[in-house]
Amino acid sequence: MNIARRLEALKPSATLAVAARARELKAQGVDVISFAAGEPDFGTPQPIVDACKRALDAGMTSYGPVPGDAACRKALCDKLTDENGIPGLTPDHVVVTSGGKHSLYQIFQALLDPADAGTPNRVVLPVPAWVSYRPQIELAGGVMDEIPTTAERDFKITPAELKAAITKNTKIVVINSPSNPCGTMYTPRELRALGAVIEEAAGTIAPGLVVISDELYEKILFDGNQHLSLGSLPGIAKRVVTVNGLSKAYAMTGWRIGYFACPGTFGSKLVGAVKKLQSQSTTAIPTFIMPAIVTAVKECDAQVEEMRVEFERRSKVAYKAIAGIDGFKCPKPMGAFYLFPDVSAHFGKYTPTGATIDSGMTFASALLDEAHVAVVPGEDFGTGGKRCFRFTFACSQEQIRAGAERIASFVAGLR
Ligand SMILES: Cc1ncc(COP(=O)(O)O)c(C=O)c1O
């Protein structure tokens, strides 16, 4: 009995091996400090929890509408229009999904054909990038074209690099700003310049080009950095699919609420295709969660800001402690809650117990075994990630300081 080929080809995550080892050590009573999770350590704001409880008490336990009920789609449409400046949206251009991850999965399924279909199926993705893009793109039959970036340039691409990467076979460009795992983001000016390249390519070699703008971290910004939605740029708005969710900004990872929106006739076509797919797979998110979405986007700005301020404080503590470690190249965090130091200056060295350091993976494994600090090796994030590890600072400042001290003494012990 065999498993389908498309799943046999799916690579298991390198992160899992480190996570399993961390659990093993913890079970043995070892004091492991973990910076591996990709989620806020805060509880969900109480008004959101209360809205969900009220919905349950009111008996909202039947199947709900596939794309989400009218009230939650209207609330999200208002948010995208008023806050993000995306023109031409109606609630019918919005679909609510089981997390942003599920939005992305379904969008790739809806847009990509295998190569033998003879239509453009290549996806341009600046890397290092979030771990699930590649598997989701490949499962849908797409082919990735990575644009590598470096720590020296804040892990960002230039308009010229984007221009060079787009060909007549490019169907999608994915932009994730602020970025997981890099913790950096594009300025509005940089995004406008990337938008101009997309507009030009769509007007010439790639008329069917679609942009997926992953804005999961749009509200976790530091030092006055401004977020711009690519979907607000008039020249490309009709081809931008904006993906977002409540997981990060509202500390709601376990609720599994994501959504996407795209205006105009293409938006309606995409929404129609995804609704078909969702109706045949998950149907909808839980009905009693839908009112909580309205409460989150309409009533919880203060709680979101409180969490942002604390993330900003932690970003400073983490950056000071980690970027200062000998040999680390680490851009200053601009948004999200990650540092992604390039530690390749230490490749070729050995730990006191004789382990070789020659990649993010070997660095992270030895750090866990010998200093009891768990981080995510960079390999899973695409080309260039192998030189790095991801450090999440969604934890207390004390934990950040203690962990960074352990990392610094581990590095000092390398020979
Ligand atoms: C860049 C990015 N996009 C999308 C997601 C998906 O998040 P969720 O499915 O919890 O909404 C994540 C989660 O880590 C992420 O980091």
The ligand as a MOL file (V3000), in Angstrom:
LIG
                    3D

  0  0  0     0  0            999 V3000
M  V30 BEGIN CTAB
M  V30 COUNTS 16 16 0 0 0
M  V30 BEGIN ATOM
M  V30 1 C 4.2840 34.8840 7.0220 0
M  V30 2 C 3.1850 34.0150 7.5130 0
M  V30 3 N 2.1110 33.8400 6.7320 0
M  V30 4 C 1.0750 33.0730 7.1100 0
M  V30 5 C 1.0900 32.4230 8.3290 0
M  V30 6 C -0.0980 31.5970 8.6950 0
M  V30 7 O -0.6360 31.9410 9.9360 0
M  V30 8 P -2.0520 31.4370 10.4020 0
M  V30 9 O -2.4060 30.2340 9.6070 0
M  V30 10 O -1.9340 31.1620 11.8560 0
M  V30 11 O -3.0100 32.5690 10.1230 0
M  V30 12 C 2.1990 32.5440 9.1670 0
M  V30 13 C 2.2860 31.7990 10.4250 0
M  V30 14 O 3.2880 31.5940 11.0260 0
M  V30 15 C 3.2670 33.3800 8.7530 0
M  V30 16 O 4.3330 33.5570 9.5290 0
M  V30 END ATOM
M  V30 BEGIN BOND
M  V30 1 1 1 2
M  V30 2 1 2 3
M  V30 3 2 2 15
M  V30 4 2 3 4
M  V30 5 1 4 5
M  V30 6 1 5 6
M  V30 7 2 5 12
M  V30 8 1 6 7
M  V30 9 1 7 8
M  V30 10 2 8 9
M  V30 11 1 8 10
M  V30 12 1 8 11
M  V30 13 1 12 13
M  V30 14 1 12 15
M  V30 15 2 13 14
M  V30 16 1 15 16
M  V30 END BOND
M  V30 END CTAB
M  END
